[in-house]
Amino acid sequence: MQEIPVASLVIGIASSPAERRHLARLLGGSDAFLIVSNVDQAREFLGVIEAPPVAAPQTVAVLAEVAPSPQPPPPDLAVDSDRRVLRWRDQEIDLTRLEHDVLLCLVHAPGQIWTYERLHLEVWGNRHLGRNSDMHSVVRRVRGKLARLNAATTIHSVRGVGFRLAPI
């Protein structure tokens, strides 16, 4: 018997807009997430209780599909960790340690969004507290190398959240 894949949904509750933005960044690795401002909105969405009508809600529940179903990496794209090179078909290009580590994260989960926080922890080994310019610089260089190889994939930015590997 074939198993039917089940999509996951994460529900987060945050009362202020700033908390909702922060929660959206934290939930970036989820297949889909719902952010509401209170428990009653979550229950209403789930159909647990019949919520009383509200004249004018202060906040709107946001349902966002974060990433398409995980996809296999493009068959011609490979990261050789022993030699620290990016290979596309019969071409290779050298990678720096940071380029290698960022690309390795993205290649192992194509289509999945890697949040800035998660990438920084995985690649730099610490929690990132400043701007994301260091990460954007590395991603810009990797994009250039993918383009030089004419690879049919690139790194897409998800504004305010992170990055994902996707076909061009």
N, C-alpha and C positions, 0 to 999 in steps of 0.2 A: 504494500500500500504506500502511495506517495504522500509525503507530509505536505500540508498546505502552509506556506509561509504566512506568518502573522506580523503585521506592521505594529510597531509599538507607538504609543502615544503617552507623552509625559505631560502632566498637568501641574502648572506652577501657580502659586498665589502670591501676588505682590501688590501692595496697596498704592504705592506711589509710582509715577512714571519712571523715575530714576531706578527704582528697584526692579521694575519690569524690564528695562533695558539691560540691567545687570543680569537678570535671570535669563533673558534671551541669549546673552553671550555664553552663560554657563550651560545652557541646554543645547548649544549648537551641534553637539554630536548625536542628538536624538534623531530618529526618523521623522518625527513630527512632534510638535509641542503646542500646548494651549496655555496661554497666560491669562489669568483672570484676577480681578481685584479683591475678591472675597470668596469665602467658602460657598455661599449661596449661589453664586454664579457657576461655580464648578459643579455643584449638585444639579442645578438646572440643566447644564450642558449634558450631564450624564443621565438625566431623567430620574434621579433618585427621589426628588420631592417636586411637587408642583410649586414653583416659586410664585409669590404674589406679583401682580403686575406692578411695574415700576414706571412712574411718570416720565422721568428723564434720567437715565443712568448716567452716573458721573464718569464712568470709564467703559470702554468697550472691550469685550473679550477678543483676543487676537488668536486666530488659528493659523499657524504657519507651517507649511511643509518645508522642512529644512533641507532635505536632500532626496534625490531620487533613490530608488532601491540601489543598494551597493552593487557595483558593476565590477567585473574582472578588469584588471589593468589591460591596456591595449597590448595585444600579443607581441608586437614588435618592440615594445618599450621595456627596458630592463635597467636596473641599477645594480652594478657590480660593486659590492661593498668591499671585496678584497682589494680591488684595484682603484676604488673610488672613482668610477667612471659611469656616465650615462650612455646607454647604448640604444640607438634607434635603428632597427634593421641592421645594416652592415657598417654603420658609422658609430664612432665613439667620441666622447668629449670628456675631458677631465672635470672633476667637481672638487670644490673646496670642502672642508669638513662640514661647515654649516650648510652649504648647498646640498651635500649628500644627505645629511640628517633630515633636513626639511623635506626633500624630495622622497626619501624613503618612507616617511610618515604618510605622505599623500598617496604614494603608489600602492601602499598596502591597503588603502581604503578609498579607491577611486569613487568620486561622487559624494563622498561623505565630507561634511564640513569639519575642519579642524579649527577650533577657536584659537584666538591669539593666546589665551592663557594656557591652553592645553599644548599648543606647539612650543611655546616658550619653555614650559616645564619639561617637555620631552627633549627638545634640542639644546637649550641653554642650561637646563638643569636647575632653574630657579623660577620663582613666581615673578612675573613681569609687572612692574609698578609704573612704568613711564609710558611714553608714546611708543607706537609700534613701528617706528622708522627703521630699526635694525632688521626686523622681520621683512618689511616691505623691500628693503635693499636686497636681501638674499633672494626673495621671490622674484624680483625684477631681473636679477642675474640668471636665475634658473630659467625664467621665461625666455630670455635671450638665447640661452643655450638650446632650449627646445626648438626655438625658431630657426637657429642655425642648422639644426639637424633636419629641419622640415618635418618634425614630428606632428602627428595628427592629434596632438593633445596639448593642453596648456594648463596653467593654474589660474583659476577664476577667483577673484576677490568677492567676498560677501561682506558688503560694507558694514563696518562696525562690529563684525562678528569674527571673521577669519578667512580661510582659504579652502579650496577644494580642487582636486585634479579632475579635469573634464575634457571631453573631446572638443576639438575646435569647431 
